[in-house]
Amino acid sequence: MRKLFYDPYITPINARDLGAFKVGLAELLSQSDVVSIHAPLLHETRGMIGARELSLVRDGATLINTARGAIVDHAALESELCRGRINAILDTTEPEVLPPSSPLYDLPNVFLTPHIAGSLGNETERLADHIVAEIDRFTNGVALKYLVKREDLARLA
């Protein structure tokens, strides 16, 4: 499997360290069998995946959105899905929750989940362990392992 990665803030070396190749968004969309969205909802990412971007997605490919629904232009996505050209797994939609009249509920190429892709079960325990360990490092004057820099706050989810 060849993993492609699009993120304007990650260097190609960082992508390689993650086992992926950094590419542009158009290349990622046109060359992937599965596109998984994990971007925060920012001014720059709202509607980032629109009709043009969706037209680049390969026929039969699957789009997964576990980020925020507004990152994908809902009307453009609905159009592609109703045509049956692509598949989607949507944990987030725009609007969230979809109206009862939405055709996405009945399409065979769409799998909807109720915004549950976040932390559940053992994941919450792992997150709590990380928080406690980070507080312990801070109170003991040890460098933080997961330091969040002020200049990065504007682009974090």
C-alpha positions, 0 to 999 in steps of 0.5 A: 500500500502506498500512503499519500499525505496532504498537509500544508504544515507537515514537511516531506521528511515528517510525512516520510517518518509517518510512512507516507509521501507528501503530495498536493491535494489534487494528486492525493484525491486523484490517486487514492482508493481511500481518502480519509479527512482529518483536518480541523475546521478552520477558515482555510478548510471550510469547503476545502473539498468542493465539486472540483476536488470531488471530481478528481476522486477516482470512480469507486473510491471511498471518502471518509470524513471523521473530521468536520462536515463543513470541510466538504461541500455537502451539496457537491458530495451529495451529488457525487454520492447520488450518482453512485460514482464514489462511496462515503463513510461519514461520521460528520456531515453538514448539517449535523444531523442530516435532515430526515429527507436526506437521500444519504440515509438510503444510498447503498454507497453511504455509511453514516455514523453518529459522530462517534469516531472520536474517543471511546472505550479504551481510547479515553483511558489512554487519553487520561493517562497522557494528560496525567503524565503530562501534568506530572512532567509539568509539575516536576519541571520536566520538558513536556512531551506534547507541548502545544505552542501558542503560534500553533493554536490557530490551526489546531482542532 
